[in-house]
Structure formats: C-alpha cells, structure tokens
Amino acid sequence: MIARIWHGWTKPEKAKAYEDMLRDEIFPGIARRNIKGYRGAELFIHEDGNETEFVTLLRFDSMEAVKEFAGMDESKPVIYPKAEALLTRMDERSHHYRIVISR
C-alpha cells in the first residue's frame, strides 16, 4: 500500500472553506473517478495562529494506481483551481511512502 502525502497552507479565515471543499467536493470527486487501487483519503489540520496547515493522505494499492490518479509525473500535486485560490502556499511535490503497518 502507498500513502501519498501533500501539505498546503491557508490563512485562518479561509481554513473552514478549504476544509469544506476537501470534504464535500474534492475527496468525493476523487472517489467518483473509480481509480482501481484507490483506498481512500484522510485529512489532518494543524492551526498555528498565522496560518492553518492541511495535510492530505491518499491511499493507493500501488504506484500504478497513483499514476492513474496523478498522471505520469506521479509526484506532481493534483490541485483543483478553486482550492488553489484558497491556499497561501503548498508543497510543490507530493511524497509517496510504503505503508508497512496499518491497524
């Protein structure tokens, strides 16, 4: 199993809108793509006064499934234009990790 991890940051006043967009539009939209080997997503949020950090973790069975999601440049972030407008900064690359323990 592969974990695809990406970070983005917003201003605190835009954090709720971004969280709602991820929950209501982006994650369901990824699921509707019916990518073989896509196993779901998680969202982590860290509030730090001046900005709010978002960490997304998407799970895939293989790097082939990641490429179906992201394209041949599998580390390139997949950013929806409406979401990008809410971000102040973001990772320029997504990172992939082998999941070795999951309970």
Stockholm file with secondary structure:
# STOCKHOLM 1.0

chainA/1-103         MIARIWHGWTKPEKAKAYEDMLRDEIFPGIARRNIKGYRGAELFIHEDGNETEFVTLLRFDSMEAVKEFAGMDESKPVIYPKAEALLTRMDERSHHYRIVISR
#=GR chainA/1-103 SS CEEEEEEEEECHHHHHHHHHHIIIIIHHHHHHTCCTTEEEEEEEEEECSSCEEEEEEEEESSHHHHHHHHCSSTTSCCCCHHHHTTEEEECSSCEEEECCCCC
#=GC SS_cons         CEEEEEEEEECHHHHHHHHHHIIIIIHHHHHHTCCTTEEEEEEEEEECSSCEEEEEEEEESSHHHHHHHHCSSTTSCCCCHHHHTTEEEECSSCEEEECCCCC
//
